[in-house]
Amino acid sequence: MRNADLAMYRAKSEGKGRVMLYTPAMRADLERRTELDERLRAAVREGGFALLHQPVVDLVSGAVTAVEAQARWRSAQGLLLTPAEFLRSTENGDAAARYSRWLVREAVTAAALRRSPPARGLPVPPPVPVSVRLSAERLCAPGLYETVAAALRDSGLPGGQLIVEVARMGPDELADELGRRLAALRRLGVSTALAGFGAGHGSLGALARLPFDGLKLDRSLVHDLGDSALARTLAGHALRLGRDLGLVTGAEGVDLPRQVAVLQELGCRQVQGSAFSAPLDESRLRRALARRAYPVPRPPGPPSARRAYLAPDTRTSGRAEGAQGRVAAHHGPSDLPEHQAVPGPGTGPHGETTVPPA
């Protein structure tokens, strides 16, 4: 009976009208997920996660326009690991909800402290928004909206200094609830962005139905930009779509100079990746922000030939300005919820990869 239940739950997770036969791999997968869930619960409870931030850089001025909060798992040897499979398991269950709430609270608190007078010897960084990436399922989970609102209230961080990025859209039946959650966050002043655009499914439908302020290309689309005409064409159309909708366009996983050059030509506004900076701890981040800008290669061609959309952008968050022409999803007063890694060689049993020193 237990095996039959496993097959039934797997069929339900695959969608309606599915039939699944039990295989021993289902039992092994359940045991693995149970172990990962317990490890995640222990890491949140015992302070096993560390918070790093990766600068998001304007491709014209080189200014840091935001920082993305990223969790790292602190191993028993003191190494900071990118827990590839470990973080993929943070989509369901109570431990996943605890992790998401921890990430929001820590990111907001750190951003608020960054605006306060620093400790002796640390530079005073200019205020920049912090972005937090969540899946649609986590954003729609009970208590997440309240965690965001409480973190902003308790820390004193203005809502305009927080960007919530939706990384995976989830099933279609979540779309209406997700729209309500995003609209409620925007009423707090929080900006919203669709991250991972170009990977998975549902991205185009999400842009049509949901209230986003920004669009960020997925690293899988960025990876081949320097070598593939197809990747370049797809990225160009995606960025043009974002501009036409009045969204702030960005890209992640920008690790090579040739990727920077292509994204400049395509009119991408903001990028993040090791071409500019790896994720940084707090002291390194403050020094990077105090420098105020990274060197940016000059786009090829004479200035008159460069595209108008590469003019300097004074926006500092994901909220698009001057996008009155965009038809966004509209929600009424009931919007307020009622409920109060880069792949690499694994170094651990669950695909973890060591983060190199920043």
Buried (B, 14 or more C-beta within 10 A) or exposed (E): EEEEEBBBEBBEEEEEEEEBEBEEEBEEEBEBBEEBBEBBBEBBEEEBBBBBBBBBBBBBBBBBBBBBBBBBBBBEEEBBBBBBBBBEBBBBBEBBBBBBBBBBBBBBBBBBBBBEEBEEEBEEBEBBBBBBBBBBBBBBBEBBBEBBBBBBEEBEBBBBBBBBBBBBBBEEEBBBBBBBBBBBBBEBBBBBBBBBBBBEEBBEEBBEBBBBBBBBBBBBBBBBBBEEEEBBEBBBEBBBBBBEBBBBBBBBBBBBEEBBBBBBBBBBBBBBBBBBBBBBBBBBBBEBBEEEEBEBEEBEEEEEEBEEBBEEBEBBBBBBEEBEEBEBBEBEEEBEBEEEBBEEEBEBEBBBBBBEEB
